[in-house]
Structures are given as structure tokens and as C-alpha cells.
């Protein structure tokens, strides 16, 4: 098990920041472990979700933001559904990704690359263009073999459009992203 | 009863990887006399990548569509996709609950949002507004002898405070509709377990384990098919079933339907309208077995 020296690395403002952005009271967590027991990703997490909660309570910003777990969380909301203290844990995990993104901590680069390719596609076309998204993901990661075996299954069925769907509001969507960037500069 | 009518948000995957869900949803609703009025020029809700990036951005991408629906004069938006449902509902609920949040969202939009319509899944209105009885009356080809497990996925009924529909631990809406169509619904303990969601591309290894578990359980229970209501669940279980088999050394050949396809089949709708040829695992052996096994029993 990873050990953390609590006094060396404490950042007291971190929990407050996450509480404010997620609108969740993290001090209510009493470590019952329901979230971890429910989480389908515990087997793949480097830090189980209940431990992420505890690390936040002790101000361990870096340990939390450099974890894989915050990127691998699939937002299935099992934790939120079963938390006896009504903490929206999935929303907290979401906020941790927001903070990690802003502060440049990205342990799972491929997951972020997929998210980014998806959002770029929405920004460009207004709706997701699935083939374009995959091409962009491969370009970002260099993983040209990703899901190559699925192409022959899908293309003959005519399920993947080779061109994006044109919508009139395309520019309105691009403006949403542009204003978002300006607001967060 | 007056005709049921709603604003309709199809979602991006309905134009591509889940086009059979979109086709069969429309065909089924038409047959059941439910009017789906597509939101003109709807755009992407942003799905998981948007809410994983920022909640205001996510709410703005969803909010544009809520605004367009309100402009149509509709007070309820339907969507077949649980991911769209989550985003649209989250956006609506947070904007209704906080003027400050709503203001931040409106700052990103061309047209500020006024009225916020309600959002429901197509499954919810089929179950609550029409009901299994309403479906049963129209069944002409019962799914007799077809053994199915119903797989709801993570977010169709969860978290309960947001979704306000069915049960978060043991949902039964799809079960009842399938039973109304004559199918035998097996008790499936993994109804709301995660399939691996959108990590299929970036972390396929995780999805193979999670989706594999679902297929293993369905097979062990003796199901002829899995019934789903989510484009991402269906894709992981059907399109990726070959990958799951290679990764886990299994040999599943389980058809994975959208519940709308099976209901449409029971209502006698033409195959072409149900998009059965779009499924990867051939569904025809299971469908051809309908009615026969019961005779043998």
C-alpha cells in the first residue's frame, strides 16, 4: 500500500476548494467504504474511491490529483446512489478531473485524449462525428491500431457516417466553447 | 385518452453507432400512437467528456437543447439515450435550483434559457404514461419462450434523486414491458452494474472485464438474449462481444437487443424498421426460436 506523509504534503485549502466546486460536504464522509464496495472500477483504480475521499479530508492534493482513479471513474454513480451520507461522490470525482485538468495533472493520458477528441468534434460539427473522433484520437495518441478490428464489423452495416451531420447551429456551439475559454482564462 | 406527444431529443449516437435504437424507437412510438416531435437543429449534449471537463460547459451544451424544446412550446423532452438523459436532466435540475448557476450557463449561450422543460427517457413514458397494459393490447406476435435478461446499465435510474424513475437497485420497467410482449424475463443480478462505459477506446482492458462479467452471467442464467436501453451498453456488449471473447477466452454468441426492437417485433413491425440487420451478433436464431421452445416444453 502506498504511504503518504500527511504533515509534509498537506494543503489545507484543497478540500474547501473541492467542496465549493462540487457543492458537497466532504467532512460527512466517515469511511464506511460503501462507495468502494460498490465501485465497479475498484479493481482498476490505483486509489479506491473511499481513500480518495479520506485523502481529501487530510489535504493531500497531489496524491489525489495525480491518481489514475479520478480519470478511470466512469460516472456510473453507484457511489452516489449508495452513500449513507448523501454525498454525491461521482460529482466529487468529476470536480477532481476539472481541477486536475486545469492544473495540468493527467495520469490517464488516453482517457483525456478521448474526452478531448470528443469535445473537439462537438465544437467543430455541433454533433459528434464518430469516425472523425476516432481519427483524431489516433492522431493524438499514435495508437493507430485502436479498434481496427471493429471497422469491418461496422462499415458494411452503414452505421458509421463518413461525413459529419451538418447542423445550422454549428457556429452557436463553437461560440459556447469560445465563451467558455474566455470565462476561464 | 388524448394522443401522447413530446419534444424528442435523439442524441448523436442515434445517427451512427446506435441507429437501430433510433429507428426502432421511432417505429415503436408511431405504432403506439406516441408523437415524437424532434427538436429542430438539436446539438450534442456533450456526454461524459463535457461533464468530466466542466459542469457549466456541460449544462450549456445541454441547455441549448432545453431552450430549443421550450421554444417549441413543449414541457417535456424525451430521449432514448441514458447519457443524454443524465446530462439534460442535470443541466435542468442545476439551473432550476440555482440562479447563480443558471446565469453562468446563460453567459455561454447565444439565447438565454427561460423556461426549463422536464426530461424523461422514452422508457419512462412507455412504462408510466402508456404502461405494460397499453403495450400488451397491441402485441400480435408474442415473444413466447424467449428467455431474456434485462440490462439497464448504470445511469438510467441512478442516482435516484436525479432520475426519479423506477428503482435504483432493482429496476423493473423493462422487465414488465418485456413480459407484456410475452418474453420470459430471468432474474438478473447485474441489472445496474457498469459495462465499462466510454472507456472502450482508451482503456479497453477494463471494459473487457466488466462487459465480460455481464455476458458470463447472462449465459450462466440460460438467457437467449440480453435486452438493453443504452447505446453505450449495447455497443460494449454487442459490437465488442468478439473482443470480450478473445480477451477472456469465452465463446459467447448472445444477441444484444434494444428493448424497442423486441417490443417492435412483438407488435409485428417490419424488420426493416427495427434495424435488426444492424446488430453484430446475429439475432435471427433467437428470434426464429420464438414460440417453438414452448411447444417442446
Interface residues (C-beta under 8 A of the other chain):
Chain A: X40 X41 X43 X44 X72 X74 X75 X76 X77 X78 X80 X81 X88 X90 X94 X95 X97 X98 X101 X108 X110 X111 X113 X114 X115 X116 X118 X119 X122 X126 X127 X128 X130 X134 X137 X146 X147 X149 X150 X153 X154 X157 X158 X159 X160 X161 X165 X167 X168 X169 X172 X173 X175 X176 X177 X179 X180 X183 X184
Chain B: X12 X13 X15 X16 X17 X19 X41 X42 X43 X44 X46 X47 X48 X49 X50 X51 X52 X53 X54 X55 X56 X57 X60 X61 X64 X104 X107 X108 X109 X110 X154 X155 X158 X159 X160 X168 X169 X192 X193 X194 X196 X197 X198 X199 X200 X201 X202 X203 X204 X205 X206 X209 X210 X239 X240 X242 X243 X277 X278 X280
